[in-house]
Amino acid sequence: MNRIKNSLVLVSVLLIVTFIVFILAWLNSPEYASYIDLQTVLTTSTATFGTILGIITAGLMFTQGRFSELSSELSEKSPNYLMKEFSLEKIQSIGNRLLFLQKTYVRLAEAATVVEEKSLYQRIVAKATSMIVDSAVLLDLELKQKGFPESALLASEMGSTLYKVYEKRRKNVKKEWHMLKTIKQIVDVWEAPASFFVNRPSEKSALHSDLNNSISILKLKENIDKSSAGIRAGIEEATENVEDEIGRIGERLRKDRIPQLLSQIEQASVLRGKYFYLTLVFIAVPFLINLLILPQLSEATVVFFRQIVSVTSLLSVMGVVFLLLYIHKILNV
Amino acid sequence: MKNTAEERIKVLLKKHTYPPLEVIIPILQKAGRGEQELSAQLYATEVGVIKGMREILGLKENDLKTLAKIFGVMMAHYGQKFEPIELSESRFSVGIRDCPMMHVGKDVGVNVKSKFCDLVCSNGLSALKDSFGQDNIVCSWDKALIKGGGKCKLVFELVKSK
């Protein structure tokens, strides 16, 4: 969603800049320009665009090469995760414990009267639900890989809205390595850097730390009025078990440098997309110049094409500047 | 197998979690009781953390420099920044720009926050004294953050026993 928003902003900015450039070039075009001058300008612009296109294509090929390299490295590693780290039994066991935690905290949230407490429990429910959905996606993938029919073990507990989210996430796993993204998502929800004894609402806290916080609260309540006696033990046990499993998987992910590789592949993917759009622009403009303007340019049409030529030449200068800025940005990543 | 000190500290801090004051204070305020239970929880957590840190980092001394090291490591692991002001044989002071009370809801009055600030800091001090076996450590906190200031000053001093 954010990516679409960014693309829309980028496209809007590009359109506005092009429009302003067009107006400026139109207004500031020279009063008199000869046919030869205009032809030279057009040929130079075409050559500039061609050179830029060459550089961009090289960049695109390089980024694509890096993307494929990372993709095959991740794809090689992913089956191992489903076989060992996230075996059917483990996913089912994690899923069941998360379901237990989710149901328990739904009840606790309903019973809580203090806003802060209620919001903590609701946060736990939301995060546990997200982990359940991701676990269901992994379960489905593994069942398919092993040739078993689809199990509704985790999916059957979902409401219609949640099921849609599950379906969407399941469809997003198109390549083998996408599964690692799902596993990392599960680990990221569970564990996050520790924060001071406060959980700032604006910051993303880990489910594990939220659970520990809630255990502290339940312990305190137990000492005050025995209202939460019995609940805490179950939560503590489920939390410890999930922590054991997810902690091990998180460690393995870090050992295999999966978070870094995923972040690199994401960057390469974004860069590849940008290069692609740039290539389109730099193919379209010389095409326009060569096929539409140059053949029509003659002594008689010089006056008519004067402004258009100013625009294309200004665009080629902008293209060079833009490319230099872009290269500078890439080098600084 | 958790081998590195960093890993062991991470596990230690996961094991000894501080109670979430921004949630607990409104609950206790509504219940009108439970401060003693909170004190006990805070004390147990602090003692567990200090003891574990000393073991992991191999800190056997009972002086203020050791205290400063533990304080620094703890703050770093909680992602909390502090500004060192002074460190000598008899005095260790730091400036803190963020504290748990800053995240307690706006509905909770300054007086209540001040009371719980005292409760948290005094329990921390008791835990320090007991863990270091030093009765002559004193600590003062100016509560500047609660009063609207930008930085709270925390001073630990080693006083001569009478």
Boltz contact constraints between the chains, C-beta under 6 A:
constraints:
  - contact:
      token1: [A, 114]
      token2: [B, 26]
      max_distance: 6.0
  - contact:
      token1: [A, 114]
      token2: [B, 27]
      max_distance: 6.0
  - contact:
      token1: [A, 114]
      token2: [B, 30]
      max_distance: 6.0
  - contact:
      token1: [A, 116]
      token2: [B, 23]
      max_distance: 6.0
  - contact:
      token1: [A, 116]
      token2: [B, 26]
      max_distance: 6.0
  - contact:
      token1: [A, 117]
      token2: [B, 23]
      max_distance: 6.0
  - contact:
      token1: [A, 117]
      token2: [B, 27]
      max_distance: 6.0
  - contact:
      token1: [A, 120]
      token2: [B, 23]
      max_distance: 6.0
  - contact:
      token1: [A, 193]
      token2: [B, 79]
      max_distance: 6.0
  - contact:
      token1: [A, 194]
      token2: [B, 13]
      max_distance: 6.0
  - contact:
      token1: [A, 194]
      token2: [B, 77]
      max_distance: 6.0
  - contact:
      token1: [A, 194]
      token2: [B, 78]
      max_distance: 6.0
  - contact:
      token1: [A, 195]
      token2: [B, 79]
      max_distance: 6.0
  - contact:
      token1: [A, 196]
      token2: [B, 78]
      max_distance: 6.0
  - contact:
      token1: [A, 196]
      token2: [B, 80]
      max_distance: 6.0
  - contact:
      token1: [A, 197]
      token2: [B, 18]
      max_distance: 6.0
  - contact:
      token1: [A, 197]
      token2: [B, 100]
      max_distance: 6.0
  - contact:
      token1: [A, 198]
      token2: [B, 22]
      max_distance: 6.0
  - contact:
      token1: [A, 198]
      token2: [B, 100]
      max_distance: 6.0
  - contact:
      token1: [A, 198]
      token2: [B, 103]
      max_distance: 6.0
  - contact:
      token1: [A, 199]
      token2: [B, 20]
      max_distance: 6.0
  - contact:
      token1: [A, 200]
      token2: [B, 103]
      max_distance: 6.0
  - contact:
      token1: [A, 212]
      token2: [B, 17]
      max_distance: 6.0
  - contact:
      token1: [A, 213]
      token2: [B, 20]
      max_distance: 6.0
  - contact:
      token1: [A, 216]
      token2: [B, 19]
      max_distance: 6.0
  - contact:
      token1: [A, 220]
      token2: [B, 37]
      max_distance: 6.0
  - contact:
      token1: [A, 223]
      token2: [B, 37]
      max_distance: 6.0
  - contact:
      token1: [A, 224]
      token2: [B, 34]
      max_distance: 6.0
  - contact:
      token1: [A, 224]
      token2: [B, 37]
      max_distance: 6.0
